[in-house]
Amino acid sequence: MQDIESREDISKVVHAFYGIIRKDDLLGPIFNHHIEDERWPVHLSMLTDFWEMNLFGTGNFTGRPGMKHILVDRSLNEGMNGSHFRQWLELWFQTLDSMFQGPKVELAKDRALLMAKGQLNMVVRSRE
């Protein structure tokens, strides 16, 4: 298997990953409730921009993922917790490992772990 080398590779991972997420028993209902079917193509493109920025340093991403997570948590009556983020990470790691291997894959895992911790902390702090 090769490493992630391009935006096209990132797009493949993002599309595969969120295809899995949308069917997941824990995360699927949340994502499918908050993102309408017709908005998924735009969302996947934005997420590809996000990961391209994180893995290759491009400047295409604009957004506020922290605020989005806080709003989702509020819609869940502050029900978002570590199990949601652990499941997201597990599926992210599995998807990466099934498609690619190499330094960029490890970077994607490291960044995802840091992001998940940061997002969870932000959500918890927003409740105070």
C-alpha positions in Angstrom: 0.0 0.0 0.0 1.1 3.5 -0.7 1.0 6.6 1.5 -1.4 9.5 1.1 0.2 11.6 -1.6 -2.5 13.9 -3.0 -5.8 15.7 -2.5 -7.4 12.8 -4.5 -6.1 10.3 -2.0 -7.5 12.4 0.9 -10.8 12.7 -0.9 -11.0 8.9 -1.2 -10.3 8.5 2.5 -12.9 11.1 3.4 -15.6 9.7 1.2 -15.0 6.1 2.4 -14.8 7.2 6.1 -18.0 9.2 6.0 -19.8 6.4 4.1 -18.9 4.2 7.1 -19.8 7.0 9.6 -23.3 7.5 8.1 -24.1 3.8 8.7 -22.6 3.6 12.2 -25.1 2.8 14.9 -23.7 5.5 17.3 -22.5 8.2 14.9 -24.7 7.8 11.9 -27.9 9.2 13.4 -26.1 12.3 14.6 -24.4 13.0 11.3 -27.4 12.1 9.2 -29.7 14.4 11.3 -27.4 17.4 11.1 -26.3 17.1 7.4 -29.1 16.8 4.8 -28.5 14.3 2.0 -28.1 17.1 -0.6 -25.4 18.9 1.6 -23.1 15.9 1.8 -21.2 16.6 -1.4 -20.3 20.1 -0.1 -19.5 18.8 3.4 -17.2 16.1 2.0 -15.4 18.7 -0.2 -14.9 20.9 2.9 -13.6 18.0 4.9 -11.2 17.1 2.1 -10.0 20.8 2.3 -9.6 20.4 6.1 -7.5 17.2 5.8 -5.5 18.6 2.9 -4.6 21.6 5.1 -3.7 19.3 8.0 -1.6 16.9 5.9 -0.1 19.1 3.2 -0.4 22.7 4.7 -2.6 24.0 1.9 -4.8 27.0 2.8 -8.1 25.9 1.3 -10.1 25.2 4.5 -12.2 27.8 6.2 -14.6 26.9 9.0 -15.1 26.6 12.7 -15.3 22.9 13.6 -15.3 23.7 17.3 -18.5 25.7 17.1 -20.2 23.0 15.0 -19.4 20.4 17.7 -20.8 22.7 20.4 -24.0 23.2 18.5 -24.4 19.5 17.9 -23.8 18.8 21.6 -26.5 21.3 22.5 -28.9 19.6 20.0 -28.2 16.4 21.9 -29.0 18.0 25.2 -25.3 18.0 26.1 -25.1 14.3 25.4 -21.9 14.2 23.4 -19.2 12.3 25.3 -15.9 10.5 24.9 -17.6 7.4 23.4 -18.6 9.5 20.4 -15.1 10.7 19.8 -13.5 7.3 20.5 -15.8 5.7 17.9 -15.0 8.4 15.4 -11.3 7.8 16.0 -11.6 4.0 15.7 -13.4 4.3 12.4 -10.9 6.9 11.1 -7.9 4.7 12.0 -9.6 1.6 10.4 -10.4 3.5 7.2 -6.9 4.9 6.9 -5.3 1.5 7.6 -7.5 -0.2 5.0 -6.5 2.2 2.3 -3.0 3.6 2.8 0.2 3.3 4.9 3.1 5.6 5.6 4.1 8.8 7.3 1.1 10.8 6.1 -1.3 8.1 7.5 0.4 8.3 10.8 0.2 12.1 10.7 -3.5 11.9 9.9 -3.9 9.6 13.0 -1.9 11.9 15.2 -3.8 15.0 14.1 -7.2 13.2 14.5 -6.3 12.2 18.0 -5.3 15.7 19.0 -8.4 17.1 17.3 -10.8 14.6 19.0 -9.3 15.5 22.4 -9.5 19.2 21.7 -13.1 19.1 20.4 -14.3 17.0 23.4 -12.6 19.5 25.8 -14.2 22.4 24.0 -17.6 20.8 24.1 -17.3 20.0 27.9 -16.0 23.6 28.6 -19.0 25.1 26.7 -21.3 23.5 29.2 -19.9 25.4 32.1 
